[in-house]
């Protein structure tokens, strides 16, 4: 490899760009818009880089090898596992492999889980901090089968915000850019120009042409603040009670600061509604037998059986990808 090519590769790999936001925050839309830039390779979701951590500790390396082979998102990247490397070296090597396939000035991905651990892997990484109204995130989680009601759906938003706070504490503010989903869909050109300036690249018109080769449409302001017409007063109260000050910190105004606390009956209803809905959702999606095997294998099964079930579920889930 020539010196001219080595230098850009090293620069890109030393400071990758990560879109950080909760699930259902619009990260896929933003990633696709950025990936249509000629100098940016936003290759997808890189959740597997950090999702298996236990607290502040990385997973056992052999367990991680199994995960890479059986996790739907990670295995789809078709990465080579160099078993001579430790965990951090291996994950950085994964990024190197992905960069070699499509080298450019910038490489990055979206991550929704243990974002607070990313500085341990890439101290000079840059972050596009994507925010979305928790009331819309909570509602959207129901349709994905991750929650049976908005109270449980709000947990997805809260979890990421706690991790985001730690990430900000561990990184240089200059390496973080705040982007709001509501502004992105209302003024995509303006927001993309802001992001391009942050990444030190010029804005390109073809960034907006995602309809030509993806299943996503052009950003529309109609996707912002859907909770105002699609959530009931009770559901709005549930989300606002659960998110509390966190939503205010992120710039979202609650409808009331004096909501009545949840009653014991409401808490019981929320708990059982969530469990029942999620079970029914996955039974419809995977079938009763595979759903039952997933529960039993994770609690009592061998590693071989658990991996087999995981792979089958991954194949089922592919059928529902957008």
Secondary structure, 3 states (H helix, E strand, C coil): CCHHHHHHHHHHHHCCEEEECCCCCCHHHHHHHHHCCCCEEEEEECHHHCCCCECCECCCHHHHHHHHHHCHHHHCCCCCCCCCCCHHHHHHHHHHHHHHHCCCCEEEEEECCCHHHHHHHCCCCEEEEEECCHHHHHHHHHHCCCCCCHHHHHHHHHHHHHHHHHHHHCCCHHHEEEEEHHHHHHCHHHHHHHHHHHHCCCCCHHHHCHHHCCCCCCCCHHHCCCHHHHCCHHHHHHHHHHHCHHHHHCCCCCCCCCCCCCCHHHHHHHHHHHHHHHHHHHHHHHCHHHHHHHHHHHHHCCHHHHHHHHHHHHHHHHCCCC
